[in-house]
């Protein structure tokens, strides 16, 4: 059975495609690419059909990550096929939980940085869109910091389902 994870930010051109690329790499490194499907979306449709922000692409490529991305808007109907919906900040968390058709679906929504023990109380990944390259590098650091914990949680959830 395939385990499905969707990362969600506002426009699906900066944070969520970055998280998707990094987590997809971690899944592949763990040898789970045939069992875990990773994608991303935005809470809004402003950038639907666009590629990832060139600064996102540059930071990912500079750090050895591959990305092929087309922005899209998250749809409530997707909850039924997803195992985890990973929000990049608290505003996305709230919007996604309001979109969830059921309480069970709302429980699938989590903040990415909640998987990073070093994150402390600040669980938002700041939006780098209106800033410079340093914001995109900071975003990548936060995404990478949470990816190991997220992968461990996905593995545990997958094992629980297999038992």
WOPE-V547915 format. One record per residue. RES is the residue in one small letter. PHI is phi in whole degrees, 0 to 359 (999 if undefined). PSI is psi in degrees with one decimal (999 if undefined). BURIAL is 1 if it has 9 or more other C-alpha atoms within 8 Angstrom, else 0. Layout:
RES,PHI,PSI,BURIAL
RES,PHI,PSI,BURIAL
//
This chain:
x,999,132.5,0
x,280,135.2,0
x,262,128.3,1
x,243,128.6,1
x,236,132.3,1
x,235,125.1,1
x,268,138.0,1
x,227,129.1,1
x,233,-157.9,1
x,285,-60.9,0
x,252,-6.0,1
x,65,36.9,1
x,233,-12.1,1
x,240,-81.0,1
x,290,-49.0,1
x,292,-39.2,1
x,293,-30.4,1
x,294,-46.5,1
x,297,-39.9,1
x,300,-47.8,1
x,296,-44.6,1
x,294,-46.7,1
x,292,-36.7,1
x,300,-39.6,1
x,295,-41.9,1
x,295,-39.9,1
x,298,-43.4,1
x,294,-43.1,1
x,301,-33.0,0
x,277,-3.6,0
x,74,23.2,0
x,254,10.0,1
x,300,-22.6,1
x,275,-8.6,0
x,244,-17.0,0
x,236,123.5,1
x,257,132.8,1
x,234,131.0,1
x,211,-172.7,1
x,208,166.4,1
x,199,173.7,1
x,243,156.3,1
x,288,-23.6,1
x,240,165.4,1
x,255,15.8,1
x,304,-35.5,0
x,250,12.8,1
x,310,132.0,1
x,89,-13.1,0
x,278,158.6,0
x,280,177.7,1
x,293,152.1,1
x,307,134.8,0
x,304,-29.6,0
x,289,-34.6,0
x,296,-47.7,1
x,301,-46.0,1
x,299,-47.6,0
x,296,-41.5,1
x,297,-49.3,1
x,296,-39.4,1
x,299,-25.4,0
x,254,14.7,0
x,85,16.9,0
x,258,142.9,1
x,265,145.0,0
x,214,131.0,1
x,227,114.6,0
x,217,140.7,0
x,228,122.4,1
x,294,147.2,1
x,208,164.1,1
x,261,137.2,1
x,295,137.2,1
x,244,135.2,0
x,305,-30.9,0
x,296,-17.7,0
x,289,-23.3,0
x,308,-37.9,1
x,296,-24.6,0
x,256,-6.3,0
x,262,146.3,1
x,265,-36.4,1
x,221,138.8,1
x,240,113.4,1
x,257,112.8,1
x,274,144.2,1
x,270,-18.4,1
x,208,173.7,1
x,297,-32.4,1
x,293,-37.7,0
x,292,-40.8,1
x,304,-49.6,1
x,296,-44.9,0
x,298,-42.5,1
x,291,-40.1,1
x,294,-33.0,1
x,290,-31.4,0
x,285,-23.5,0
x,300,126.7,1
x,291,-25.9,0
x,224,165.1,0
x,298,-38.8,0
x,300,-42.0,0
x,294,-40.6,1
x,299,-33.2,1
x,289,-14.5,0
x,284,-15.5,1
x,272,125.1,1
x,223,156.3,1
x,276,134.6,1
x,305,-48.3,1
x,288,-6.9,1
x,293,-14.2,1
x,267,2.7,1
x,248,107.3,1
x,299,-22.7,0
x,277,-5.4,0
x,289,-24.7,1
x,68,-138.9,0
x,271,-16.0,0
x,270,96.8,0
x,261,3.0,1
x,276,141.2,1
x,264,112.3,1
x,298,146.2,0
x,285,117.6,1
x,274,-3.0,1
x,307,-44.2,0
x,269,6.2,0
x,247,-161.4,0
x,262,-170.6,0
x,300,-31.3,0
x,298,-32.4,0
x,294,-35.2,1
x,288,-36.3,1
x,293,-40.3,1
x,296,-41.3,0
x,301,-46.2,1
x,300,-43.3,1
x,301,-42.9,0
x,293,-41.6,1
x,296,-46.3,1
x,297,-38.9,1
x,298,-30.5,1
x,268,-16.9,1
x,295,-38.9,1
x,296,-44.2,1
x,294,-39.1,1
x,296,-43.4,1
x,298,-41.3,1
x,298,-41.3,0
x,294,-39.8,0
x,294,-44.8,0
x,303,-46.4,0
x,298,-42.8,0
x,296,-40.2,0
x,295,-41.2,1
x,296,-39.6,0
x,297,-33.9,0
x,284,-30.0,0
x,282,-23.9,0
x,287,999,0
//
